[in-house]
Every structure is written in C-alpha cells, then in structure tokens.
Amino acid sequence: MGLERKMFRGMFSPGEVVQLKQPCFTPGRLFEPGKYNADELPDVAFDMGLVDHLPPVKGKISETLNGQNPPDQNLKD
C-alpha cells in the first residue's frame, strides 16, 4: 500500500499562488487546471489533493523568512 500525502488549506498562505493540477468541480463552478491564489480555491480542492505548491523560480529568491530578507550567501567571513 502506498503512502498518502494529505493536503489541507492551512498548508498554504492565503495570497500564495498555487497550482491546481486537475479540474475541480463544485456545485457553482468548474475550476480548470492552472495557477490560482490559494484563497480563490474551494476547500474540496485541497482535501482531494488537487493543489500543490509552485516550484521556486530558479535563480531568484521567491520568499522571505519572517518578513526579513534572507542572509546573503555570497558574503565571505
């Protein structure tokens, strides 16, 4: 039996851009696969594991730690 990866809305920041991997049907709307703000998607998309983090942009720092700039890795001691 394989391991199940449980996802939930709390794993994502409200304004975080996430990837919807498959279509998500709700009674009021069809969400096509693509990029969305996490707060735009219904809970069922997270519960079903249809949402994933976007991969980091290569060569750029995509997030800051606790609102502070990360340390410069190029500084020499």
Backbone as ProteinMPNN parsed JSONL, in Angstrom:
{"seq_chain_A": "MGLERKMFRGMFSPGEVVQLKQPCFTPGRLFEPGKYNADELPDVAFDMGLVDHLPPVKGKISETLNGQNPPDQNLKD", "coords_chain_A": {"N_chain_A": [[0.84, -1.174, 0.0], [0.577, 2.212, -0.851], [1.964, 5.373, 0.26], [-0.032, 8.037, 1.488], [-0.416, 11.387, 0.673], [-1.489, 13.887, 2.548], [-3.238, 16.806, 2.074], [-4.114, 20.157, 3.023], [-5.922, 23.257, 3.405], [-4.612, 24.921, 5.244], [-1.911, 24.569, 4.811], [-1.047, 26.371, 3.012], [-0.379, 29.803, 2.275], [-2.784, 32.493, 2.406], [-2.617, 34.346, 0.202], [-0.902, 33.051, -1.481], [0.324, 31.894, -4.593], [-0.781, 29.074, -6.19], [-0.712, 25.78, -7.704], [-3.271, 24.281, -9.44], [-3.824, 21.025, -10.12], [-5.608, 19.325, -11.452], [-8.908, 19.331, -12.967], [-11.461, 20.835, -10.96], [-14.555, 20.31, -9.701], [-17.314, 22.054, -8.506], [-20.545, 22.673, -7.0], [-21.247, 25.209, -7.938], [-19.299, 26.054, -9.75], [-16.708, 25.403, -12.178], [-13.383, 24.704, -11.835], [-10.64, 25.115, -13.725], [-7.525, 23.407, -14.484], [-4.525, 25.066, -13.459], [-2.911, 28.157, -12.445], [-3.675, 29.663, -9.356], [-4.681, 31.954, -6.752], [-4.392, 30.858, -3.435], [-6.556, 31.411, -1.766], [-8.697, 31.597, -3.509], [-9.585, 29.12, -4.269], [-11.78, 26.296, -3.648], [-12.34, 24.489, -0.533], [-12.56, 21.753, -0.998], [-10.842, 21.209, -3.132], [-8.335, 21.273, -1.943], [-8.63, 19.262, -0.009], [-8.915, 17.013, -1.614], [-6.42, 16.779, -2.666], [-5.671, 18.147, -4.961], [-4.237, 20.434, -5.229], [-1.091, 22.072, -5.327], [2.13, 23.297, -4.246], [3.858, 25.824, -6.11], [6.834, 25.294, -7.989], [9.975, 26.689, -6.918], [11.236, 29.702, -8.409], [13.924, 29.459, -10.524], [17.057, 30.753, -9.704], [16.127, 33.009, -8.453], [15.09, 34.49, -5.386], [12.214, 33.524, -3.956], [10.662, 33.907, -1.684], [10.575, 35.541, 1.525], [12.008, 35.147, 4.77], [10.132, 35.186, 7.613], [9.358, 37.834, 7.069], [11.739, 39.137, 6.743], [14.727, 39.835, 4.933], [16.496, 37.139, 3.51], [19.71, 35.826, 4.619], [22.705, 36.921, 2.964], [24.226, 34.799, 0.805], [26.618, 35.064, -0.476], [28.508, 36.413, 0.986], [31.741, 36.691, 2.388], [33.555, 35.29, 5.103]], "CA_chain_A": [[0.0, 0.0, 0.0], [1.374, 3.424, -0.967], [1.766, 6.453, 1.225], [-0.947, 9.079, 1.051], [0.03, 12.734, 1.035], [-2.684, 14.631, 2.928], [-3.104, 18.252, 1.896], [-5.217, 20.947, 3.539], [-5.797, 24.672, 3.12], [-3.679, 25.544, 6.18], [-0.524, 24.405, 4.35], [-0.78, 27.416, 2.031], [-0.713, 31.172, 2.661], [-3.975, 32.923, 1.664], [-2.294, 35.004, -1.057], [0.093, 32.268, -2.217], [-0.076, 31.373, -5.896], [-0.645, 27.624, -6.16], [-1.025, 25.073, -8.944], [-4.363, 23.309, -9.439], [-3.297, 20.008, -11.023], [-6.692, 18.674, -12.179], [-10.155, 20.091, -12.848], [-12.172, 20.716, -9.692], [-15.958, 20.616, -9.916], [-18.132, 22.394, -7.35], [-21.905, 22.91, -7.481], [-21.395, 26.504, -8.589], [-18.224, 26.461, -10.662], [-15.663, 24.481, -12.613], [-12.044, 25.288, -11.766], [-9.738, 24.468, -14.677], [-6.144, 23.345, -14.006], [-3.746, 26.28, -13.687], [-2.422, 28.88, -11.277], [-4.69, 30.405, -8.619], [-4.388, 32.319, -5.372], [-4.918, 29.799, -2.583], [-7.848, 31.798, -1.2], [-9.726, 31.537, -4.549], [-9.994, 27.737, -4.499], [-12.618, 25.721, -2.594], [-11.694, 23.545, 0.384], [-12.551, 20.406, -1.568], [-9.646, 21.067, -3.98], [-7.216, 20.966, -1.045], [-8.904, 17.968, 0.612], [-8.73, 15.95, -2.601], [-5.018, 16.746, -3.078], [-5.54, 18.685, -6.311], [-3.466, 21.679, -5.159], [0.301, 21.879, -4.951], [2.973, 24.491, -4.28], [4.61, 26.026, -7.336], [8.273, 25.156, -7.767], [10.626, 28.004, -6.83], [11.801, 30.232, -9.647], [15.363, 29.216, -10.491], [17.893, 31.937, -9.76], [15.522, 34.108, -7.715], [14.557, 34.167, -4.072], [10.789, 33.748, -4.128], [10.022, 34.258, -0.432], [11.436, 35.997, 2.596], [11.782, 34.437, 6.011], [9.557, 36.022, 8.668], [9.301, 39.23, 6.658], [13.088, 39.685, 6.666], [15.49, 39.327, 3.804], [17.384, 36.043, 3.896], [21.115, 36.222, 4.635], [23.412, 36.879, 1.686], [25.082, 33.611, 0.763], [27.876, 35.382, -1.153], [29.42, 37.112, 1.883], [32.872, 35.89, 2.864], [33.884, 35.556, 6.517]], "C_chain_A": [[0.889, 1.241, 0.0], [1.07, 4.438, 0.123], [0.832, 7.501, 0.644], [-0.441, 10.423, 1.552], [-1.214, 13.577, 1.294], [-2.402, 16.123, 2.828], [-4.298, 18.932, 2.554], [-4.903, 22.414, 3.336], [-4.749, 25.359, 4.001], [-2.216, 25.421, 5.779], [-0.099, 25.535, 3.416], [-1.145, 28.778, 2.608], [-1.916, 31.627, 1.843], [-3.661, 33.56, 0.313], [-1.3, 34.248, -1.916], [-0.472, 31.79, -3.553], [0.25, 29.885, -5.906], [-1.035, 27.044, -7.512], [-2.189, 24.116, -8.7], [-4.03, 22.29, -10.519], [-4.361, 19.355, -11.901], [-7.943, 19.543, -12.086], [-10.829, 19.818, -11.502], [-13.604, 21.198, -9.917], [-16.624, 20.933, -8.58], [-19.545, 22.63, -7.87], [-22.059, 24.227, -8.255], [-20.375, 26.845, -9.654], [-17.312, 25.292, -11.02], [-14.345, 25.238, -12.563], [-11.143, 24.478, -12.686], [-8.336, 24.381, -14.068], [-5.395, 24.631, -14.361], [-3.317, 26.898, -12.375], [-3.547, 29.723, -10.689], [-4.09, 30.912, -7.317], [-5.046, 31.26, -4.501], [-6.297, 30.148, -2.024], [-8.983, 31.793, -2.225], [-10.305, 30.137, -4.721], [-10.857, 27.214, -3.35], [-11.846, 24.723, -1.743], [-11.572, 22.146, -0.215], [-11.33, 20.178, -2.465], [-8.429, 20.702, -3.137], [-7.396, 19.574, -0.448], [-8.65, 16.807, -0.335], [-7.287, 15.871, -3.108], [-4.785, 17.271, -4.48], [-4.644, 19.914, -6.377], [-2.043, 21.372, -4.717], [1.023, 23.222, -4.992], [3.616, 24.605, -5.656], [6.086, 25.824, -7.045], [8.907, 26.541, -7.695], [11.204, 28.409, -8.178], [13.313, 30.111, -9.553], [16.116, 30.538, -10.624], [17.32, 33.137, -9.032], [15.068, 33.607, -6.353], [13.083, 34.524, -4.105], [10.086, 34.177, -2.848], [11.052, 34.818, 0.534], [11.068, 35.247, 3.853], [11.313, 35.408, 7.079], [9.573, 37.501, 8.318], [10.663, 39.894, 6.552], [13.784, 39.099, 5.451], [16.386, 38.195, 4.271], [18.842, 36.49, 3.86], [21.758, 36.064, 3.259], [24.396, 35.719, 1.722], [26.455, 33.908, 0.149], [28.871, 36.108, -0.264], [30.525, 36.168, 2.33], [33.182, 36.278, 4.284], [35.27, 36.105, 6.664]], "O_chain_A": [[1.849, 1.316, 0.767], [0.051, 4.359, 0.809], [0.897, 7.816, -0.544], [-0.082, 10.568, 2.72], [-1.918, 13.943, 0.353], [-1.451, 16.633, 3.42], [-5.378, 18.346, 2.634], [-3.748, 22.78, 3.118], [-4.073, 26.282, 3.548], [-1.363, 26.101, 6.349], [1.076, 25.645, 3.068], [-2.12, 28.893, 3.351], [-2.07, 31.199, 0.699], [-4.395, 33.324, -0.647], [-0.891, 34.741, -2.968], [-1.615, 31.337, -3.625], [1.387, 29.479, -5.667], [-1.614, 27.73, -8.354], [-2.099, 23.236, -7.844], [-3.959, 22.635, -11.698], [-4.045, 18.878, -12.991], [-8.027, 20.406, -11.211], [-10.768, 18.705, -10.979], [-13.832, 22.353, -10.279], [-16.508, 20.16, -7.629], [-19.729, 22.773, -9.078], [-22.915, 24.333, -9.133], [-20.55, 27.817, -10.389], [-17.17, 24.331, -10.265], [-14.208, 26.295, -13.179], [-10.911, 23.292, -12.451], [-7.99, 25.2, -13.218], [-5.605, 25.21, -15.428], [-3.353, 26.254, -11.326], [-4.275, 30.404, -11.41], [-3.102, 30.362, -6.83], [-6.152, 30.812, -4.805], [-7.122, 29.256, -1.83], [-10.138, 31.972, -1.841], [-11.4, 29.984, -5.262], [-10.689, 27.637, -2.206], [-10.829, 24.18, -2.172], [-10.594, 21.441, 0.034], [-10.835, 19.054, -2.544], [-7.588, 19.912, -3.566], [-6.446, 18.794, -0.383], [-8.217, 15.737, 0.092], [-6.963, 14.985, -3.899], [-3.811, 16.889, -5.13], [-4.324, 20.387, -7.467], [-1.815, 20.529, -3.85], [0.596, 24.156, -5.671], [3.889, 23.591, -6.298], [6.546, 26.153, -5.951], [8.429, 27.472, -8.343], [11.608, 27.566, -8.979], [13.918, 30.607, -8.603], [15.853, 31.334, -11.526], [17.959, 34.188, -8.991], [14.706, 32.441, -6.195], [12.731, 35.692, -4.264], [9.004, 34.761, -2.918], [12.252, 34.596, 0.379], [9.944, 34.764, 3.99], [12.025, 36.355, 7.413], [9.784, 38.338, 9.196], [10.741, 41.096, 6.297], [13.461, 37.999, 5.003], [16.983, 38.293, 5.343], [19.178, 37.435, 3.146], [21.392, 35.175, 2.49], [25.287, 35.671, 2.569], [27.361, 33.081, 0.248], [29.982, 36.397, -0.709], [30.28, 34.995, 2.614], [33.09, 37.45, 4.648], [35.709, 36.384, 7.779]]}, "name": "protein", "num_of_chains": 1, "seq": "MGLERKMFRGMFSPGEVVQLKQPCFTPGRLFEPGKYNADELPDVAFDMGLVDHLPPVKGKISETLNGQNPPDQNLKD"}
